[in-house]
């Protein structure tokens, strides 16, 4: 999980992903923030895989504002990035924000559609 350089243990991207998974499993927003703070001190702080995982962790730990802040700072976004923020908005009942993001997406997959449908269902916004 970590490489050893001298007496220092240098975490790799898998270690950060595992730490974020642990934070998600325990629903620990504090854990996400601690991993994020540590991540900022490494070369992995700009790696898309890790940034997407961090957005997803913030979303799943109930902090759509942190997820959106990370999203806004990302230079390159993909459908996974958008879907993580959509899930955060949906889970938090933020339908307007979810719709705005959904409409800006150049590519939508089944997860994108599921998130926006879920957001509408939570608000009871379905016409028969």
N, C-alpha and C positions, 0 to 999 in steps of 0.2 A: 504493500500500500504506500510505502514511502521509501524514497531513495536515501541512502546515507552518504553524506559528503562530510568527511572528517567526523566530527562528533555531532553534526547537525542532522536532524531528520527533515528532509524536504518532501512535503506531501506532493503527490501527483494529482492529476485531474480525477482519477478514480476515487482517491481518498476524499476529495471534496464532495464528489457526488454521493459517496456513502454517508458522509457527515450530514449532508442535506436530506438524504433519505431518512436518517435517524431523527432529524428535526421534524420531518413530515409525520413519521410514525408516532411521535410523541406530541404532535400538534404544538411544537415549541417555537413560537415566534422569536423568543429570545435566542434560541439555538440557531435559527436562521440568521439572525443579525450577527451573532458571534462568528459563524462560519463566513459570512459576508465580510466582516471586518478583517478576518485573517486572510481571506481571499484577495483583498485589495493590496496586500503586501507581496503578492506573488505575480508571476508571469501569466497565471491562468485568469487574471482579472478581465481579460479581453477575449477569452476563448468562448465562442458561441455556445458550445455544448454546455459549459458550466454556467454561463449567464442564463441560458434557457432554463436550466435546472433550478437556478436561484429564483427566477421569476415564478416558476411552478411551485417552488417551496413556499415563497411568500403568499402565493395565491391559496395554496392548500392549508396554510397556517392562519388564514383569515385576515390577511393584510393586503387588500387590493391596492391601497395607496403605495405601499412599498413595491408591489409588483409593477404598477404603472410607472413609478419613478425609474425602476430598472429598465423597463421597456423603452421609456423616453430617452434614456442614455445610450441605448444600443445602436451602434452605427449600422449593423446589418441584422435584419429581422427575417425570420422565415415563418411558415405557417404554424410551427410548434410554438414560436414566441407569441404570435397573435392568439393562438388557442389558449395558452396559459393565462393570458390577461382576460380573455373572454370568460374563462371558467371562474376567475376571481370575481369579475363583475357579476356574473350570473349567481354565484354562491352567496354574494353579498346583497342581492336584490337590486343591483344598480343597472336596471334595464336600459335607461337612456344612454349611459356610457357604453354598455355592451353593443347597442345598436349602432352608435357612432363608429366604434371600432370595426364592427362587422362590415359596415358599408365602405370603409376605407381599404379593406383587404383585397388585394389583387388576386389571391387564390384562396378558396375556401374548400375544406375537406369535410368529411362526415362529422368530425369532432367540432368543427366550427359551427355547423348547422345544429348539432345536438346542444351545444352551449347556448345558442341564441333561442332555440325552442324552449330549453329549460328556463331561461330567464323570463320568457313570455309566460310560461306556465306558472311560475312562481308568482307572477303579478296577476294571473288570471286573465290575460289578454288574448283570448281566443274567441273568434267569431264563428258561429256555427253556419 
